[in-house]
Amino acid sequence: MLIWFLPLFLFLLLIGLPVFFCLLAAPGALLWLNGQERDLTLLYRNLYNGMDSFPLMAIPFFMLAGELMNRGGITVRLVEFSQALMGHLRGGLAQVNILSSILFAGLSGSAVADTSALGSMLIPAMEREGYSRKFAAAVTAASSVIGPIIPPSGIMIIYAYVMGESVAALFLAGIVPGVLVGVGLMIMVRAMADRYELPAARRVVFDSVEIGVMERWFSLGLVRLNLGLLLAQFVPLAEGAGPQMKWLAFFGAVLFAHGLMLGLRRVVSPAFRTICKRAVVPLQTPVLILGGILAGVFTPTEAAAVAVAYALLISFLVLGSMRLADLPQVFSRAGITSAVVLLLVGAAMSFKTVVSLSHAPEQLADFILTLSENPLILLFLINLLLFVVGMFLDAGPAIIILGPILGPVFTDLGVESVHFAIIMCVNLTVGLATPPMGLVLFVAAAVSQERVTTIAKAILPFLAIEIAVIFLITFVPAISLTIPRLTGFLN
């Protein structure tokens, strides 16, 4: 009888009951009707236990870091930087929108935050430049799905927590797929530029942009330190070289980096240099997070806390763009957003308890294996299933519900667990921009004051590109697995 929990869950979802209550009411009602009161108690106890986890603390910290960055004026700097790089292309502001999403993904890891923060700036700007409002909203919604793919990613933290995977391995595996989605969208915009007569190319570099003294020196130091650390990896040192030689190599690399930067000053204009310097501080965030994790300095959860500390430091001391009076609203927004996510995680973990009691995974595995024993055919079919699920269900709950069911099946068929995790995360993330229930479509509609149905039609060419990327990373595992293997996070 317990196997009926899934149809009941779908029925409650379709009649409009919030996902949180659907996840608890459907299995709870069947356990009660089945006379399993003891398991019913376990179900609601797991609601708290599902949230009481150290790895999940990374989610509210990353949410808070994103809120601090957005309130501290970081979004404006990223958009200006993107305009300076991409404004000379045909359909330049659409390309800027996509590049800004790629850069913003390294700060927030949230598609909704990307849509609301960048959409509120770029949709009106694109409309003033001659783009239709529906096209501007569609580009914003389509590019915002890059946020949860490029690290840091909230849904990858959830997947790692549920399935026992390495957060660092998932973060690294998401870099190339996320960039591929962005590049694919840029190619589509360029292909549409002539056919739909998108605005002509116009380089956008703001001459009036200024930078404070503290930010100027902070950016100068960060660029040289980062480039010096990178160049120091290529300095040939004798085997068994001591710490003194390594420090000398590092200082030499920093001096060489300083010389390179001085040489570049003659190539670019002062206005372009200023915009690049203003982008250094926010772009240091993903470098700090991934660099610290890869170097073993801190765990992903600790990296999230470090990101918050860095955001506070630059917002108050370096940029001077925030006041103490701004903190209550920032903490409130981050707390509400985090509470929504964690409640869904807790409810989905309770839902997972009934999934295991019902033996649904075993039955589904047997059913899947009756379709075919070829992993490639099964991956194609599962992608179709995930795409349909993503149309109606948010990525977080879908991962917690389907991950324990589908993950072990494909692992037994020889599919690398991290590879399947990326397939699932990317597919369900694209579902956020897929009609009829894609969350970012509704956010884009609210920001642009355009109808959801109108945006849904305009977004179809971009969805085609994202679906093509999903199948590409499905059938070419090296796309997602190469970086984790090279860095030693995947054997």
C-alpha positions, 0 to 999 in steps of 0.5 A: 500500500505504501507504494501509493505515496508517490501518486498521492504526492503528485495529486496534492502537488497538482491541486496546489498544496505547497511542496513542503506539505505535500512531502509530509502529508502524502507519506504521513497519510498512508502510514497512518492508514497502514497502521504504522504509527511508529513509522509515522513518528519516525517520519516527523522526527526526520524532519528535524534530523534532516536539517540538523547537519553540518554540511547543510550549514553551507547553504545559509552561509552561501545565501548570506554571502550572496545577499551581502555581495548584492547589497554591497554593490557587487552586481553593478561591478560585474555588469560593468565588467561584462559590458566592457568585455562583451559590449562590442558584439552584435546583441551586446547587452544580451551577451552581457546578460549571459556573461554576468550570470556566469560571473554571478554564479561564482558568488550566489549559486542561486538561479532565483538570486541571479534572475532577480538581481541581474534582471532588475538591472539588465531587463530595463537596460536591454529594453531601452537599447531596443530589445523586446521585453520578452526577449530580455526576460527570456535571456535573463531566465535562461542564463540564470540556470548557470547559477546552481551549476558553476560552484558554489551550488546549493543543490550540489551541497544537497545532493552530496549530503543525501548521497554521501558524495564529495562536495568538492568533487561535485563543485569541480565537476560543475565548472565545465558544464556551467561554462558550456551552457553559457557559451552555448547561449552566447552562440545562440544569441549571435545566431539570432542577432541578424535574423531578429535584428538585435541592436548593433554592436557598441562598445560600452566602457563608462568613462565616469566610473570611479574607484576608491583608494582602498579598493584600488590598492586592494585590487592591485594586491589581489591581482598580483597575488593570484597571478603570482600563485599561478605562475609559481606552480610553473617555477622549476624547483629541485626535488626536496626544495625547502620552504625558503626556496618555495617562498623565493619562487613565490616572491619572484613570481609576484614580481614577474606578475607585477611587471606583466601588469605594468606592461598591460597598462600601455595596451588598455585605456584608463577607463577599461583598467578602472572597470577591471579593477572594480571587478577584481574584488567580487571575482576573488570570491570563487577563487577564495572558495575553490582555492581554499577547498582544493588546498585543503585549508577548509571544508566547503562549509567552512568555505561558505563562512569564509565567503561571508567574512570576506563579503563583510570585509569588502562591503564595510572596509574596502568598498564602504558600500554598506552601513550597519543599518543595512545588516538587519534586512540582509540577515532577514532576507538570507534567513527567510531564503535559507529557511525555505530551502532547509524546510524542503530538505528536512521534509524531503528527508522524511519523504525519503524514509517512506521511499525506503520503507515502500521498497520503491527503489528496488521496484523501480530498478527492476522496471528500469532494467526490463527496458534495457541493460544498455546504460546509454539508452537508460541515461537517455530515458532518465534524462527525459524523465528528469526533464519532465520532473523538472517542469513541475518540481523544484530542483532541491526536493527532486534531487532528494526524492529521486537521487536515492532511487536512481543513483544506486541503479546507475552506479551498479550499471557502471556510471560514475556516481559524480557523473550521474550527480552532474547529469541530475543537477544540470537537468533539474536546474534547467527545469527551473526555466522550463514551463509550465512551473519553472520558478525563474520564469515567474521571477523573470515575469515579476521583474519584467512585468511580462506574462509568463506564457510570453516569456515561455515562448521566447525562451524555447531556443535557449532551452534547446541549447541547454538540452543539447548541453545536457545530452553532451555531458551525459554521453561525454563523461570527460566533460564533467569528470576531467577536472575532479580527476586532475585535482585528485578528488576523483579516483 
